[in-house]
Amino acid sequence: MDKDMTEVLKKAEVLIEALPYIQQFNRKIIVVKYGGSAMSNEELQKNVIKDVTLLKLVGFKPIIVHGGGKEISRWVGKVGKEAQFVNGLRVTDAETMEIAEMVLSKVNKSLVTMVQELGVKAVGISGKDGGLLTVDKKYSDGKDIGFVGDIKEVNPKILYDLLEKDFLPIVAPIGLDDGFQTYNINADDAACAIAKAVKAEKLAFLTDIEGLYKDINDKGSFISRLRASEADRLIAEGFIGGGMLPKLTNCTSAIRNGVSRVHILDGRIPHCLLLEIFTNHGVGTVLLKDDDEIADHVGKEPET
């Protein structure tokens, strides 16, 4: 068999491997939280958008929830201010809030453009549109950190309407309180709340790490598959810290509130979404319900 034919057969094998996953998740909602380095690198950004667009074209119903933290910090610096954080949350005064909303709107529309360049209709909205995200003021350990919102209610009607009309919704994490004051929202929180509200089949976090480790300094302690109760145990025993702690807490909350699977992926790996969802091996950490009997990927046995 010549080399060209071997390459063609390999491509056919890849497509056949993807087939059961395409069948399983056809017409199912997947929420993709997009941020970090994958957002600041143009080539990776295009790869992520290609992945999400392909998911749409093979029958998924994707929703993108994006951040923009690095870009917001850059613009805050341009006006002579210094970005401040308390427990990982941006301290957001009125001027910073104005900058954040402008930057997130710019990021939002650039993602819409990328999707539409690939032939899929997209609509960019924020949590203010259609009453999608209603918030209360968030405090961090009792400290006032400004216009940072804690989501108290999600009204997903606008998302269902867009999905029904075959649009791909792209959501910026901005919300309103009961007095119609604008608040910045942590993008992980927004993605989790939206995934729970729409009972997403999958919630995928694109991050700047390979996935979850029992010991971040020991690459041999990588966890490819984890049930919610096992995640609780790792948190309780102090194995999870830093920025991963709130992320994993969000993940377990999503699992216990109607989301079937949560994936933590390295957004720096080209096409990580497709590799995780459509191949037997997968590339990140998948979080499952305690009573989930079905293996998501061959060889992904529970690890603790």
N, C-alpha and C positions, 0 to 999 in steps of 0.2 A: 504494500500500500504506500502510495507516495505521500510526501510530507503535507501537501496541500489538503489531500483528502482526510488525513489524520486531524488536521486543524479544524476542518469542517465538522467532522464527527464529534470532536470535543465540544464544539459550540452546540451541537444537537443534544449532547448529554447534559450540558448546563441547562438548556431549556426544559428538558424532560425532568431534571431534578427540581426545577422551580414549579412545575405543573401542579403538584398536590397543594403547595402553599397558595398558589393563585386560586385554585378551586376552594380551599378552606376559607380564604379571606375575601372572596368576591363580595362586593357591596358592603363590606364592613368598614367602620370608621377607624382611622389611625391618626392620632395626634402626634405631630413631630415638634418637639421643642428644639429650636435652632438658635445657637449662639456660640460664644467662645471663638477659638482660633479659626474654626471652619468658616466663620462669618467674616473674618478680617482678611482672609486669603482669597483672592479673586478666583483662582482655579478651583480651590476646594468649594467655594460658594457655588460655582457653576455645577460641580459634581453633585452637591446636595440637591440642588434644584432639579437636575436631570433625574436623580433617584426618585424624588417625590412626584415628578411629572410622570415617570414610568409607572409608579404605583397607581396613579390616577388612570392612566391609559389601560392598565390590565385589570381594572375593576374595583380597586380600593376607593375609599372616600377619604382622602387625606385632608387634614387641617394643619396648617403651619402656625405655631406660636413662636414669635421671634423676640430675641433680646436686642441689645445694642449698647451694652455697657461700656465697651472700650471706645466706641465712637462718641458716646455721650461724654466720657471723661476727656476725650481729645477736644471737644468743643467747649467744655467747661474751662479747660486750660486756655483756650483761645481768648476767652473774655477775662483772663487774669485771675480766675478762681482756682482753688485746689480741691480736687475731688476728695471727699471725706466718707469713710465707711465705719459703721458700728455693727459688729457681729455680721459682717458681710453685706449689710444693707446700706445703700447709698443715702447719706444725709441730703435731703432734698428741700432746700428753701425755695421761695417763690421764683427766683431767677433761674435756679437749676431746673425746676419743674418746667418752666417755659422752654429751656434749651432741650430737655429730655423729650418733650412732646414733639418739638420740631425735628430733632434727630431721628426719633423712632418713626415719624411720618415719612421722612426721606428714605430710611432703610426699607420701610414697608413698601413704598411704591417702586423701589429698585427691584425688590423681590418679585413684585407683581409683573414688572417688565420682563424679567428673566423667564418666568413661567410662560408668559404669553409669547415670547420669542420661540418657545418650543411647541407652540400650537395648542396650548391648553388655556382655557379661560380662567382667569383668577380675579378675585376681588379683595382689595386690602381694606381692612377695617381696624378700629381700635375697640377696646372694651367699652368705650362711651357709646358706640353705635348700637341702636336698637336696645339699649339697656342691657347689653351683654354682661358687663361686670359692674356690680355695685359693691362699694367698699366702705369700711370704717377706717378711721385713722389707726395706723399701726405704731406701736411702741416697741422698742427693743430693750428688754430688761428694765422697763419703766422709763427709759430715756425717750424724750421727744426728738424724733429724727426728721420732722418736717412732713412734707406731703408724700408720705409713703403709705400705700393702701393695703389693708388686710381684707381679702375678698370675703364678703358675707353672703352674696347671692349671685348665681349665674342664671341668666335667661338665654338659653341656647336657640331660641326661635329663629333669630337671624341666621345662625349657622345652618340649621335644618333647611331653611328657605334657600340659602345659597347652594347647599349640597343637592337639594332636589332639582334645582335649575341647572345642575351640572357645572357649577363654578367651584374652584378651589379657593377656600377662604384662607387669608393670611392675616393673622391677628397681632396687633401691637399691644403690649401690656400696659394700657392706660385705663383708668376707671373713674367713676364718679361716686361721691357719697350722696346721702339723702338730700343734702343742700346744694347738689350739683357743682361741688368743688372738684377740680381735677386732681387725681393722685397717680403717682408712679407706682407700678406693681412689679415685684420680683417676677421675672419671666417663668421661672420654675413653678412658682405658686400658680401663676395664670394657666400654664399648660396643664397642671394637675387638676385644677378646679374645672377647667373646660372638659378634660377627658372624663372626669367623674360625671359631669352634667350630661354629656352625650353618650355615656356608657360605652366608651371607645373599646374596641377589641384590643387595640395596642396603643401604648404611649411610649414614644421613643425619645430619650434625651441624647442629644449630640453634645458631648463634653470634650474636655481636653485631657482625659485620661482613658486608658484602655478599657476600663470597666471597674469592677469592685475587687479589692484585695482584702484578705483578712489582716495582712500586715503589709502596709504600703511599701515598706523597705525590702520585702521579700517577694520577688517576682514569681516564685513558685507557689505563692499562696493565692493566686488568682482564682476567683469564684465565677464560673461560667453560668451556673444555674442555682437559684436560691428561692426557697419558699418564704412567704411573708413572716411566719413564726420564727424561722431561722434568722431572718433579717433583724427581727426584734431582739433575738438573743445576742446577736453580734453587737447591736447598739447598747444593750443593757450591760454587756460584759466589757464595754469600753474599747472595742476593736475599731469602731468607726468614729472618726473625728474630722475636724476642719470643715471644709465646704461640702464634703460628702455626707455629713450627718444630716443637715436639713434636706438634702436631695433624697437620701434613702428613706427618711421619715415621710417625705412627700410620696415616694414610690409605694410604701406599704399602705399609706392612706388611700391611694388610688386603687390598689388591689382590693382593699376591703370595701370600696364604694363603687363596685361595678365594672372596673377596668379589668380585662382578662389577663393581659400580659404587659409588663413594663420592661423596656430594654434600655440599658445604659451603654452607650456606644462612644467610641473614639471618633469624633468628627474630623480628625486630621487624617484618617484613613480614607482614601478615595473610595466612594461607593459603599461605605460601611452599612448603610441602610439596606441595600440590596443583598449584600453578603450575609447580614444577620437574618433577614426575613426569608430569603429565597434559597439558601443553601443548607445542606445538612450539618455543616460544621459550625457556622455562625462565627461572630468575631467579638462579641461583647458579653455583658452579664444580662441574663434574663431573670426577672422576678415573677414568681408564679403564686397563684392561690394555694393554700394548704391542701385543698382537696383536688388539685389539678392532677389528673391521672395520665394525661397525654403528653408525651415528650415533644417539646417544641423542635428540638434538633436531635438527630441521632448522635449519641455519644455525649450529650449534655446531661450528665447525671447530677443530682443534687450534691453540693459541696458545702461544708461549713468549716 
